[in-house]
Amino acid sequence: IFSLQVMTSLLFCIAAFLVALLLPSLAELPPVSLTNVVLVGATGDLAKKYLWQALFETFLAHREEDSQQAFSPSGDGAARRFRFFGAARTESVSGIPALQGILSQHVSCRPYHNPDICFSARAAFLEAVQYSRLRHESDYLDLCSASISPGADSASAAAEVSMEWLFYLAVPPFSYSGIAQAVSTACRAPGTT
Protein backbone atom coordinates (compact mmCIF):
# COMPACT_ATOMS: atom_id res chain seq x y z
CA ILE A 1 0.00 0.00 0.00
CA PHE A 2 1.36 3.38 -1.02
CA SER A 3 1.33 6.27 1.33
CA LEU A 4 -0.29 9.51 0.24
CA GLN A 5 3.14 11.12 -0.11
CA VAL A 6 4.38 8.35 -2.41
CA MET A 7 1.20 8.51 -4.52
CA THR A 8 1.49 12.31 -4.76
CA SER A 9 5.11 11.99 -5.88
CA LEU A 10 4.09 9.36 -8.42
CA LEU A 11 1.31 11.59 -9.73
CA PHE A 12 3.68 14.51 -10.21
CA CYS A 13 6.20 12.25 -11.96
CA ILE A 14 3.49 11.05 -14.34
CA ALA A 15 2.35 14.63 -14.97
CA ALA A 16 5.95 15.76 -15.60
CA PHE A 17 6.45 12.84 -17.99
CA LEU A 18 3.27 13.71 -19.87
CA VAL A 19 4.22 17.38 -20.07
CA ALA A 20 7.63 16.43 -21.48
CA LEU A 21 6.01 14.05 -23.94
CA LEU A 22 3.13 16.27 -25.03
CA LEU A 23 5.04 19.52 -25.22
CA PRO A 24 7.86 18.72 -27.66
CA SER A 25 10.55 21.15 -28.64
CA LEU A 26 8.75 24.20 -29.96
CA ALA A 27 11.15 24.52 -32.90
CA GLU A 28 10.13 21.08 -34.20
CA LEU A 29 6.40 21.74 -34.58
CA PRO A 30 4.92 21.28 -38.05
CA PRO A 31 2.03 23.51 -39.17
CA VAL A 32 -0.43 21.38 -37.18
CA SER A 33 0.49 18.95 -34.44
CA LEU A 34 -2.24 16.62 -33.22
CA THR A 35 -1.72 14.40 -30.19
CA ASN A 36 -4.31 11.71 -29.48
CA VAL A 37 -4.18 10.72 -25.82
CA VAL A 38 -5.96 7.43 -25.09
CA LEU A 39 -6.45 6.45 -21.46
CA VAL A 40 -7.23 2.72 -21.47
CA GLY A 41 -9.02 1.85 -18.25
CA ALA A 42 -10.55 5.32 -18.14
CA THR A 43 -13.30 4.43 -15.68
CA GLY A 44 -11.12 2.56 -13.19
CA ASP A 45 -9.99 3.68 -9.75
CA LEU A 46 -6.49 4.81 -10.83
CA ALA A 47 -7.95 6.97 -13.59
CA LYS A 48 -10.59 8.44 -11.26
CA LYS A 49 -8.23 9.26 -8.44
CA TYR A 50 -5.13 10.42 -10.31
CA LEU A 51 -4.88 10.13 -14.07
CA TRP A 52 -7.70 12.35 -15.32
CA GLN A 53 -6.52 15.18 -13.07
CA ALA A 54 -2.93 14.64 -14.29
CA LEU A 55 -4.06 14.80 -17.93
CA PHE A 56 -6.01 17.96 -17.16
CA GLU A 57 -2.92 19.46 -15.48
CA THR A 58 -0.94 18.73 -18.64
CA PHE A 59 -3.65 20.23 -20.83
CA LEU A 60 -3.84 23.27 -18.56
CA ALA A 61 -0.05 23.78 -18.60
CA HIS A 62 -0.22 23.87 -22.39
CA ARG A 63 -3.10 26.38 -22.31
CA GLU A 64 -1.28 28.63 -19.83
CA GLU A 65 1.86 28.51 -21.99
CA ASP A 66 -0.14 29.50 -25.08
CA SER A 67 -1.91 32.36 -23.27
CA GLN A 68 1.44 33.94 -22.40
CA GLN A 69 2.40 34.17 -26.07
CA ALA A 70 0.88 36.57 -28.56
CA PHE A 71 1.25 34.09 -31.42
CA SER A 72 1.57 30.38 -31.97
CA PRO A 73 3.96 28.38 -29.77
CA SER A 74 6.50 27.83 -32.54
CA GLY A 75 6.27 31.33 -33.96
CA ASP A 76 5.61 29.97 -37.46
CA GLY A 77 1.83 29.73 -37.42
CA ALA A 78 1.81 26.16 -36.14
CA ALA A 79 -1.16 25.04 -34.10
CA ARG A 80 -1.05 22.31 -31.48
CA ARG A 81 -4.18 20.29 -30.82
CA PHE A 82 -5.03 17.48 -28.44
CA ARG A 83 -7.75 14.91 -28.52
CA PHE A 84 -8.49 12.82 -25.45
CA PHE A 85 -10.11 9.41 -25.50
CA GLY A 86 -11.30 7.64 -22.40
CA ALA A 87 -11.37 3.95 -23.26
CA ALA A 88 -12.89 1.03 -21.41
CA ARG A 89 -14.57 -2.29 -22.17
CA THR A 90 -18.06 -0.99 -21.39
CA GLU A 91 -20.55 -0.31 -24.18
CA SER A 92 -20.89 3.37 -25.10
CA VAL A 93 -24.46 3.57 -23.84
CA SER A 94 -23.26 3.18 -20.24
CA GLY A 95 -19.60 4.14 -20.71
CA ILE A 96 -20.22 7.72 -21.86
CA PRO A 97 -22.33 8.75 -18.83
CA ALA A 98 -19.91 6.94 -16.49
CA LEU A 99 -16.94 8.81 -17.96
CA GLN A 100 -18.77 12.15 -17.86
CA GLY A 101 -19.57 11.59 -14.18
CA ILE A 102 -15.95 10.73 -13.39
CA LEU A 103 -14.66 13.81 -15.19
CA SER A 104 -17.13 16.19 -13.57
CA GLN A 105 -16.31 14.86 -10.09
CA HIS A 106 -12.55 14.30 -10.36
CA VAL A 107 -11.21 17.02 -12.67
CA SER A 108 -11.00 20.37 -10.96
CA CYS A 109 -9.20 23.69 -10.82
CA ARG A 110 -6.88 23.86 -7.84
CA PRO A 111 -6.09 26.94 -5.71
CA TYR A 112 -2.67 27.31 -7.37
CA HIS A 113 -4.16 27.54 -10.89
CA ASN A 114 -4.76 30.81 -12.67
CA PRO A 115 -8.58 31.08 -12.43
CA ASP A 116 -8.82 33.22 -15.57
CA ILE A 117 -7.45 30.33 -17.61
CA CYS A 118 -8.40 27.30 -15.56
CA PHE A 119 -12.19 27.47 -15.66
CA SER A 120 -12.35 27.87 -19.44
CA ALA A 121 -9.62 25.23 -19.87
CA ARG A 122 -11.56 22.78 -17.69
CA ALA A 123 -14.67 23.29 -19.82
CA ALA A 124 -12.60 22.80 -23.00
CA PHE A 125 -10.96 19.68 -21.55
CA LEU A 126 -14.27 18.13 -20.51
CA GLU A 127 -15.63 18.82 -23.99
CA ALA A 128 -12.51 17.41 -25.67
CA VAL A 129 -12.69 14.01 -23.96
CA GLN A 130 -14.45 11.34 -26.02
CA TYR A 131 -15.38 7.84 -24.96
CA SER A 132 -14.33 4.79 -26.93
CA ARG A 133 -15.13 1.18 -26.18
CA LEU A 134 -11.99 -0.94 -26.62
CA ARG A 135 -12.94 -4.55 -26.14
CA HIS A 136 -12.11 -6.18 -29.49
CA GLU A 137 -9.43 -5.56 -32.09
CA SER A 138 -12.13 -4.09 -34.35
CA ASP A 139 -12.75 -1.41 -31.68
CA TYR A 140 -9.09 -0.36 -31.92
CA LEU A 141 -9.38 -0.24 -35.71
CA ASP A 142 -12.50 1.94 -35.42
CA LEU A 143 -10.78 4.32 -32.98
CA CYS A 144 -7.59 4.69 -34.97
CA SER A 145 -9.10 4.82 -38.45
CA ALA A 146 -11.65 7.44 -37.37
CA SER A 147 -8.84 9.46 -35.81
CA ILE A 148 -6.49 9.34 -38.80
CA SER A 149 -8.28 12.22 -40.48
CA PRO A 150 -8.18 15.09 -37.97
CA GLY A 151 -10.69 17.21 -39.81
CA ALA A 152 -8.53 18.29 -42.74
CA ASP A 153 -10.53 19.39 -45.75
CA SER A 154 -8.07 18.32 -48.43
CA ALA A 155 -5.23 15.91 -49.01
CA SER A 156 -2.73 18.78 -49.00
CA ALA A 157 -4.01 20.02 -45.65
CA ALA A 158 -3.87 16.49 -44.23
CA ALA A 159 -0.23 16.19 -45.34
CA GLU A 160 0.64 19.14 -43.08
CA VAL A 161 -0.68 17.41 -39.96
CA SER A 162 1.70 15.62 -37.65
CA MET A 163 -0.23 13.06 -35.61
CA GLU A 164 1.03 11.36 -32.47
CA TRP A 165 -0.55 8.70 -30.28
CA LEU A 166 -0.11 8.26 -26.56
CA PHE A 167 -1.73 5.21 -24.95
CA TYR A 168 -1.71 5.04 -21.16
CA LEU A 169 -2.63 1.60 -19.86
CA ALA A 170 -4.40 1.91 -16.51
CA VAL A 171 -5.40 -1.74 -16.55
CA PRO A 172 -4.13 -4.93 -14.89
CA PRO A 173 -0.74 -6.11 -16.22
CA PHE A 174 -2.11 -9.38 -17.63
CA SER A 175 -3.90 -7.36 -20.34
CA TYR A 176 -0.86 -5.32 -21.50
CA SER A 177 0.28 -7.67 -24.25
CA GLY A 178 -3.17 -7.98 -25.85
CA ILE A 179 -3.69 -4.23 -25.80
CA ALA A 180 -0.18 -3.55 -27.13
CA GLN A 181 -0.77 -5.99 -29.99
CA ALA A 182 -4.12 -4.38 -30.86
CA VAL A 183 -2.59 -0.89 -30.74
CA SER A 184 0.34 -2.00 -32.90
CA THR A 185 -1.96 -3.57 -35.46
CA ALA A 186 -4.60 -0.83 -35.61
CA CYS A 187 -2.86 2.42 -34.77
CA ARG A 188 0.69 2.27 -36.04
CA ALA A 189 1.36 4.53 -38.99
CA PRO A 190 2.16 2.67 -42.23
CA GLY A 191 5.88 2.17 -42.75
CA THR A 192 6.86 2.53 -39.07
CA THR A 193 8.49 -0.18 -37.03
Summary of the structure (lengths in Angstrom):
residues: 193
radius of gyration: 17.0
end to end distance: 38.0
largest distance: 52.5
contacts: 528
relative contact order: 0.17
helix: 55%
strand: 17%
